[in-house]
Amino acid sequence: MDFLYTVPAILVLIGALVVTLTLAAAGQVFVHRRFAARDFIAYNEVGGIIIAVSGTLYAVILGFLTVVVWQHFVEAGQMAVEESDAVIDVWHTSVGLSPAVRTRVRDDMTRYAETMVSGEWPSMRRGSFDARVALLDMDAIDAVGTLVPAHLGESNSQEATLQELNVIHDARQQRIAINASGVPWFEWLVLLIGAACIICFCWLFELRNARVQILMTSTVVTIIVSILVLLFELQYPFRSDVGIGPETWEGAVLHIRQMQAGALAGMR
């Protein structure tokens, strides 16, 4: 299934709709021709009540999972922003450290942000991560943590910088965990079984105009498949092309470069 994340989401949606709509239409034609002697119209009223109940139950489950996956997606975006903000904050709070430590920490943060764009995010698209990033954070923590402050200002800067470095570490761990925990296979199985039941139940109705009935069935199929594809694309927030991109890190790199070349010489 990982292959599907290398395909643009719009193509996945179109492909899923084409396949399911074709199968649904073929199944409806087959059922009505195979059991042509049956009077399906006579069961429309009772069938309508049953599909209303079953459709409502399925909609509740589908809606609940959609909300959970969306919250999962939003949380991942917040983690990425929090992490990039912390990198920028480290750049600022390290201004009070000794020159050698400050240079080391800022070099680590610059490489951290750049590696996020060039290495970590492409790895996240494949469901992995770039191990070099953690080493950069650890090196900065080592540099700041082993510093013996020479005065109160340096001590305050050390404490603030360590807090932000810990934020970076924790946010990255959470981000990686989020990108590895999608919708469990059993839940997908339940969703697919429910979708199949609803679609197949549509075949048991009959209208005098067969084309109108196929159109109605196709509408149901389109709604269900579209939502399932949406869940598939959002369950791993950093893998899909509609997922969370590296824009926040590109902004962090730009900010750091502006600080390096800006007019505030004291911050450098």
C-alpha positions as CSV (number, residue, x, y, z in Angstrom):
1,M,0.0,0.0,0.0
2,D,3.0,2.3,0.4
3,F,3.2,2.6,-3.3
4,L,-0.1,4.5,-3.4
5,Y,1.5,7.3,-1.4
6,T,3.9,7.9,-4.3
7,V,0.9,8.5,-6.6
8,P,-0.8,11.9,-6.6
9,A,-3.9,11.9,-4.3
10,I,-6.2,13.1,-7.2
11,L,-5.1,10.1,-9.3
12,V,-5.7,7.7,-6.4
13,L,-9.2,9.2,-6.0
14,I,-10.0,9.0,-9.7
15,G,-8.7,5.4,-9.9
16,A,-10.7,4.2,-6.9
17,L,-13.8,5.8,-8.2
18,V,-13.5,4.3,-11.7
19,V,-12.9,0.8,-10.4
20,T,-15.7,0.9,-7.7
21,L,-18.2,2.6,-10.0
22,T,-17.6,0.1,-12.7
23,L,-17.9,-2.8,-10.3
24,A,-21.1,-1.3,-8.7
25,A,-22.8,-0.8,-12.0
26,A,-21.8,-4.2,-13.3
27,G,-23.0,-5.8,-10.1
28,Q,-26.4,-4.1,-10.3
29,V,-26.9,-5.1,-13.9
30,F,-25.9,-8.7,-13.1
31,V,-28.2,-9.0,-10.1
32,H,-31.2,-7.6,-12.0
33,R,-30.6,-9.8,-15.0
34,R,-29.8,-12.9,-13.0
35,F,-33.0,-12.5,-10.9
36,A,-35.2,-10.9,-13.6
37,A,-38.2,-12.9,-12.4
38,R,-38.1,-11.3,-9.0
39,D,-40.2,-8.3,-8.3
40,F,-37.7,-6.1,-6.5
41,I,-40.1,-3.1,-6.6
42,A,-42.3,-5.0,-4.1
43,Y,-39.5,-4.8,-1.5
44,N,-38.6,-1.2,-2.0
45,E,-40.5,0.1,1.0
46,V,-39.1,-2.4,3.5
47,G,-35.6,-2.2,1.9
48,G,-35.7,1.6,2.3
49,I,-36.2,1.3,6.1
50,I,-33.4,-1.3,6.4
51,I,-30.8,0.7,4.4
52,A,-31.7,3.8,6.3
53,V,-30.8,2.1,9.6
54,S,-27.7,0.4,8.2
55,G,-26.6,3.5,6.4
56,T,-26.9,5.6,9.5
57,L,-24.9,3.2,11.5
58,Y,-22.2,3.1,8.8
59,A,-22.2,6.9,8.6
60,V,-21.7,7.2,12.4
61,I,-18.6,4.9,12.2
62,L,-17.2,6.6,9.1
63,G,-17.8,10.1,10.5
64,F,-16.2,9.2,13.9
65,L,-13.0,7.8,12.2
66,T,-12.9,10.9,9.9
67,V,-12.9,13.2,12.9
68,V,-10.2,11.1,14.6
69,V,-8.0,11.0,11.6
70,W,-8.4,14.8,11.0
71,Q,-7.5,15.5,14.7
72,H,-4.5,13.2,14.2
73,F,-3.5,15.3,11.1
74,V,-3.9,18.6,12.8
75,E,-1.9,17.5,15.8
76,A,0.9,16.5,13.4
77,G,0.9,19.9,11.8
78,Q,1.1,21.6,15.3
79,M,4.0,19.4,16.2
80,A,5.9,20.5,13.0
81,V,5.3,24.1,13.8
82,E,6.2,23.8,17.4
83,E,9.5,22.1,16.5
84,S,10.5,24.6,13.8
85,D,9.6,27.5,16.2
86,A,11.8,25.9,18.9
87,V,14.7,25.8,16.5
88,I,14.3,29.5,15.8
89,D,14.0,30.2,19.6
90,V,17.2,28.3,20.2
91,W,18.9,30.6,17.8
92,H,17.7,33.6,19.7
93,T,18.1,32.4,23.3
94,S,21.7,31.2,22.6
95,V,22.8,34.8,22.2
96,G,23.8,35.0,25.8
97,L,26.1,31.9,25.7
98,S,29.8,32.1,25.3
99,P,30.9,32.7,21.7
100,A,32.3,29.2,21.1
101,V,29.2,27.5,22.5
102,R,26.8,29.9,20.7
103,T,28.5,29.2,17.4
104,R,28.3,25.5,17.9
105,V,24.7,25.5,18.8
106,R,23.6,27.8,16.0
107,D,25.5,25.8,13.5
108,D,23.6,22.7,14.7
109,M,20.3,24.5,14.5
110,T,21.1,25.8,11.0
111,R,22.0,22.3,9.8
112,Y,19.0,20.9,11.7
113,A,16.5,23.1,9.8
114,E,18.3,22.5,6.4
115,T,18.4,18.8,6.9
116,M,14.7,18.8,7.7
117,V,14.0,20.2,4.2
118,S,16.5,18.1,2.3
119,G,16.5,14.8,4.3
120,E,13.9,14.4,7.0
121,W,10.9,15.3,5.0
122,P,11.7,13.1,1.9
123,S,12.2,10.3,4.4
124,M,8.9,11.0,6.1
125,R,7.2,10.6,2.7
126,R,8.5,7.1,2.8
127,G,7.4,6.5,6.3
128,S,10.9,6.8,7.8
129,F,13.1,9.5,9.2
130,D,16.7,10.9,8.9
131,A,18.8,9.7,11.8
132,R,21.3,12.6,11.3
133,V,18.7,15.1,12.7
134,A,18.7,13.6,16.2
135,L,22.5,13.8,16.3
136,L,22.4,17.5,15.7
137,D,20.0,18.1,18.5
138,M,22.0,15.9,20.9
139,D,25.2,17.8,20.0
140,A,23.5,21.1,20.8
141,I,22.2,19.7,24.1
142,D,25.7,18.5,24.9
143,A,27.2,21.9,24.1
144,V,24.8,23.8,26.3
145,G,24.4,21.3,29.1
146,T,28.2,21.0,29.8
147,L,28.7,24.8,29.8
148,V,29.7,26.3,33.1
149,P,28.1,29.7,33.2
150,A,30.4,32.6,33.8
151,H,27.7,35.0,35.0
152,L,23.9,35.3,35.6
153,G,23.1,36.3,32.0
154,E,24.9,33.2,30.6
155,S,23.1,31.0,33.1
156,N,19.7,32.4,32.1
157,S,20.5,31.9,28.4
158,Q,21.7,28.3,29.1
159,E,18.4,27.5,30.9
160,A,16.2,29.0,28.2
161,T,18.2,27.3,25.4
162,L,18.0,23.9,27.1
163,Q,14.3,24.2,27.5
164,E,13.8,24.9,23.8
165,L,16.2,22.0,22.8
166,N,14.1,19.7,24.9
167,V,11.0,20.9,23.1
168,I,12.7,20.2,19.8
169,H,13.6,16.6,20.9
170,D,10.1,15.9,22.2
171,A,8.3,17.4,19.3
172,R,10.3,15.4,16.8
173,Q,9.7,12.1,18.7
174,Q,6.0,12.8,18.7
175,R,6.0,13.7,15.0
176,I,7.8,10.5,14.1
177,A,5.3,8.5,16.2
178,I,2.3,10.2,14.6
179,N,3.6,9.4,11.1
180,A,4.0,5.7,12.0
181,S,0.5,5.3,13.5
182,G,-2.3,5.2,10.9
183,V,-5.7,3.6,10.9
184,P,-5.3,-0.1,12.1
185,W,-5.9,-2.7,9.4
186,F,-8.9,-4.1,11.4
187,E,-10.7,-0.8,11.3
188,W,-10.1,-0.6,7.5
189,L,-11.6,-4.1,7.2
190,V,-14.7,-3.0,9.1
191,L,-15.0,0.1,6.9
192,L,-14.7,-1.9,3.7
193,I,-17.1,-4.6,4.8
194,G,-19.6,-1.9,5.7
195,A,-19.1,-0.1,2.4
196,A,-19.6,-3.4,0.5
197,C,-22.9,-4.1,2.4
198,I,-24.3,-0.6,1.7
199,I,-23.4,-0.8,-2.0
200,C,-24.7,-4.3,-2.5
201,F,-27.9,-3.5,-0.7
202,C,-28.5,-0.8,-3.3
203,W,-28.7,-3.6,-5.9
204,L,-31.8,-5.0,-4.3
205,F,-33.9,-1.9,-5.1
206,E,-35.6,-1.5,-8.5
207,L,-36.8,1.5,-10.4
208,R,-38.6,1.5,-13.7
209,N,-35.7,3.5,-15.2
210,A,-32.6,1.4,-14.8
211,R,-30.3,4.2,-15.7
212,V,-31.7,6.4,-12.9
213,Q,-31.1,3.6,-10.5
214,I,-27.5,3.1,-11.6
215,L,-27.0,6.9,-11.2
216,M,-28.4,6.7,-7.6
217,T,-26.2,3.8,-6.8
218,S,-23.2,5.6,-8.3
219,T,-23.9,8.6,-6.0
220,V,-23.7,6.4,-2.9
221,V,-20.5,4.8,-4.2
222,T,-18.9,8.1,-5.0
223,I,-19.6,9.5,-1.5
224,I,-18.3,6.4,0.3
225,V,-15.2,5.9,-1.8
226,S,-14.3,9.6,-1.7
227,I,-14.3,9.6,2.1
228,L,-12.4,6.4,2.3
229,V,-9.7,7.8,0.0
230,L,-9.6,10.9,2.2
231,L,-9.0,8.8,5.3
232,F,-6.3,6.9,3.4
233,E,-4.5,10.1,2.4
234,L,-4.6,11.7,5.8
235,Q,-3.9,8.8,8.1
236,Y,-0.2,9.3,7.7
237,P,0.1,13.1,7.8
238,F,3.6,13.4,6.2
239,R,3.4,10.7,3.4
240,S,0.7,12.0,1.1
241,D,1.1,14.9,-1.3
242,V,-1.9,16.5,0.4
243,G,-0.2,16.0,3.7
244,I,2.0,18.4,5.7
245,G,4.9,19.8,3.7
246,P,8.2,21.3,4.7
247,E,7.1,24.9,4.3
248,T,7.4,25.7,8.0
249,W,11.1,24.5,7.8
250,E,11.8,26.5,4.7
251,G,10.5,29.5,6.6
252,A,12.8,28.6,9.6
253,V,15.8,28.4,7.2
254,L,15.0,31.7,5.7
255,H,14.6,33.3,9.2
256,I,18.0,32.1,10.3
257,R,19.7,33.3,7.2
258,Q,18.1,36.7,7.7
259,M,19.4,36.8,11.2
260,Q,22.9,35.8,10.0
261,A,22.9,38.6,7.4
262,G,20.7,41.1,9.1
263,A,21.3,44.5,10.7
264,L,21.2,43.2,14.3
265,A,24.9,42.6,14.7
266,G,24.5,41.9,18.4
267,M,22.3,38.9,17.7
268,R,25.0,37.4,15.6
